[in-house]
């Protein structure tokens, strides 16, 4: 887990324990990384280097775990499968996890080639972006063959745009692969209540007093939605359990576990092939792919 926090809010890392405990109960090794000290504020974002630093620190944590794993005498030897890694990030952390996935495949830091990377044996297969920001890093991250899930609230006052869809659209799959990407838009969810420590007001005081928090989905319900969908995604992605894809394709299949609100979903996997898209041209009779279409009468 990778987190974000501003100077008006408490430390973030403990705020994802509810999600970590659920995943751990299903056999996932879960770690919440403390990056509260790497965060943009009114004074700046470290000269534009904050997002890259977050991603690099995530990977260095994984490298440290790899060293512990490879030490026969250590208490963590053999405890985790580092070829099946998921990174989960919230807000700024939501952008950072995709950057980390891209960095994990590189031999050196792209912004300073004198910094060598060594993430052999670590494979980031899955990404979860919770109410993520986008374009805080100067490079647009395009990824191939990595699973991706994003969740966002319709009443997010901090990041009102559904930025997770931007990153979702920058992920491509090999045709016919079993990779997947999905998004869930949760009506009446805000930015902060995905973390137990942030609360109802998505920005600091005194401005936060001007927010109307009465219509918000209660925090426990919002976090229940995160638990259901993140759990379903990771079961489908890391464990290959096909049945859990149904929750991402159609939230109604897991309605008994969800709060009473509206969910809008997006889903795509390696079987998808676009015949035409909105970026192609204005002619609706032309297609991106040349093929014969049999139209049923």
Secondary structure, 3 states (H helix, E strand, C coil): CECCCCCCCCCCHHHHHHHHHHHHHCCCCCCCCCCCCCCCECCECCCCCHHHHHHHHHHHHHHHHHHHHCCCCCCCCCCCCCCCEEEEEECHHHHHHHHHHHHCCCCEECCEEEEECCCCCCCEEEEEEECCCCCCCCCCCCEECCEEEEEEECCCCCCCCCCHHHHHHCEECCCCCCCEEEEEEECCCCCHHHCCCCCCCCCCCCHHHHCCCCCCCCHHHHHHHHHHHHHHHHHHHCCCCHHHHHHHHCHHHHHHHCCCCCEEEEEEECCCCCCCCCCCCCCCCCCCCCCCCCCCC
